[in-house]
Amino acid sequence: MRNVVMGCAVAALVVLSGKTEARVPSRYKLSGPVNVVPLIRTEVGLASWYGSESNGKTATGEDYDMNGLTAAHRSLPLNCKIKVTNLINGRAVILRVNDRGPNVYGRLLDVSRAAAERLGFIRSGKAPVRVTMVGYPKGYVAQPDPKVPLTPCVSALP
């Protein structure tokens, strides 16, 4: 117990001490600003698919490809990777968010035709899905979950 208290005291002194003389080497300098976004664990909602009628440019500036494994979401960062699971049949696929939408009230996600085929809802047009974040695009940093309390080093002092 004494070693734990001493270790916490040393850690507190290091954290609370003034700036050090050490500098970050030039090879570790950031090339640009870092975007900080909240970590989204899982969303559940209704997904639909869009095909050739949506020809044109996506929000990322690329041409829409209905045969690509892509999706449109209202708020997730562009070019992030998500895992979409069809809650009816259990099929899952990894998609890249490259567009904004859907523009229909009550829908969580629009997926490409190829993604709808793999998820198994091409005929019905829509399905309940679970969307799980797999990875953020380069340059994004996830924030820790604010609901998880930090455990103190020493619970009570005598």
C-alpha positions in Angstrom: 0.0 0.0 0.0 2.9 2.3 0.8 4.5 1.7 -2.6 1.2 2.6 -4.3 0.9 5.9 -2.4 4.6 6.7 -3.1 4.1 5.9 -6.8 1.0 8.1 -7.0 2.9 11.0 -5.3 5.8 10.7 -7.7 3.4 10.6 -10.7 1.6 13.7 -9.4 4.9 15.6 -9.0 5.9 14.8 -12.5 2.5 15.8 -13.9 2.4 19.0 -11.9 6.0 20.0 -12.5 6.9 22.9 -14.9 7.7 22.7 -18.6 10.7 20.6 -19.4 13.6 21.5 -21.6 12.9 18.7 -24.0 11.4 19.7 -27.4 9.5 17.6 -29.9 11.8 16.6 -32.8 11.0 18.2 -36.1 10.1 14.9 -37.7 7.1 14.6 -35.2 5.6 18.0 -36.0 2.0 17.9 -37.1 1.5 18.8 -40.8 -1.9 20.4 -40.1 -4.6 20.9 -37.5 -6.0 17.8 -35.8 -9.8 17.4 -35.7 -11.2 16.1 -32.5 -14.5 14.3 -32.7 -16.7 12.4 -30.2 -16.4 8.6 -30.2 -19.6 7.1 -31.4 -20.0 3.5 -30.4 -23.2 2.2 -32.0 -26.4 3.5 -33.7 -29.5 1.6 -34.6 -31.9 2.7 -37.2 -33.4 2.2 -40.7 -31.2 2.0 -43.7 -32.1 2.3 -47.4 -30.1 2.0 -50.6 -29.7 4.3 -53.6 -28.7 3.3 -57.1 -28.2 4.8 -60.5 -30.7 7.6 -59.9 -28.1 9.2 -57.6 -25.4 9.7 -60.2 -23.2 12.7 -59.6 -20.7 13.8 -57.1 -20.6 12.8 -53.5 -19.8 15.0 -50.5 -16.1 13.9 -50.8 -16.0 15.1 -54.4 -15.7 11.7 -56.0 -18.2 10.3 -58.6 -20.9 8.1 -57.0 -20.3 4.4 -57.7 -23.3 2.2 -57.0 -21.0 -0.8 -57.1 -18.7 0.5 -54.4 -19.0 -0.3 -50.7 -20.0 3.2 -49.6 -22.6 4.9 -47.4 -24.2 8.3 -46.7 -24.6 9.4 -43.1 -25.7 12.8 -41.8 -23.0 13.4 -39.1 -20.2 10.8 -39.2 -16.8 12.1 -40.5 -16.4 11.6 -44.2 -14.1 8.7 -45.2 -14.6 6.9 -41.9 -15.1 3.2 -41.8 -18.3 1.7 -40.4 -19.6 -1.8 -39.9 -23.2 -2.1 -40.9 -25.2 -5.2 -39.6 -28.6 -6.1 -40.9 -30.7 -6.9 -37.8 -33.0 -9.2 -39.7 -30.6 -11.6 -41.2 -27.3 -10.9 -39.3 -25.3 -10.1 -42.4 -22.6 -7.4 -42.0 -20.3 -5.4 -44.2 -17.6 -2.7 -43.7 -18.5 0.5 -45.6 -16.8 3.9 -46.1 -18.8 7.0 -45.5 -18.4 9.2 -48.6 -21.6 11.2 -48.7 -24.2 13.1 -46.6 -27.7 11.9 -46.2 -30.2 10.3 -46.2 -32.6 13.1 -46.9 -35.7 11.1 -45.8 -37.1 11.6 -42.3 -36.6 8.5 -40.1 -33.6 7.0 -42.0 -30.2 6.6 -40.4 -28.2 5.5 -43.4 -28.1 5.3 -47.2 -26.0 2.5 -48.6 -24.9 1.8 -52.2 -26.5 -0.9 -54.3 -23.6 -3.3 -53.8 -23.8 -2.8 -50.0 -27.5 -3.5 -50.0 -27.0 -6.7 -52.0 -24.4 -7.9 -49.5 -26.6 -7.0 -46.6 -29.6 -8.7 -48.2 -32.2 -6.0 -48.5 -32.0 -5.1 -52.2 -35.6 -6.3 -52.8 -37.3 -4.7 -49.8 -35.4 -1.4 -50.2 -34.8 -0.8 -46.5 -33.9 -2.7 -43.3 -33.2 -2.1 -39.7 -29.4 -1.9 -39.1 -26.8 -1.4 -36.5 -24.0 1.0 -37.4 -20.7 0.6 -35.5 -17.7 2.8 -35.9 -14.6 0.9 -37.1 -12.1 3.6 -37.8 -11.8 7.3 -38.2 -10.1 8.9 -41.2 -6.5 10.1 -41.0 -6.2 13.3 -38.9 -9.1 12.6 -36.5 -8.7 11.9 -32.8 -11.5 10.3 -30.8 -12.3 11.8 -27.4 -12.7 9.5 -24.4 -16.2 8.6 -23.3 -17.3 11.2 -20.7 -19.5 8.7 -18.9 -16.6 6.5 -17.8 -15.4 7.8 -14.5 -11.6 8.1 -13.9 -10.5 5.9 -11.0 -8.5 7.9 -8.4 -5.0 6.7 -7.5 -5.7 6.9 -3.8 -9.3 6.5 -2.6 -9.0 8.0 0.8 -6.3 9.6 2.9 -5.9 8.7 6.6 
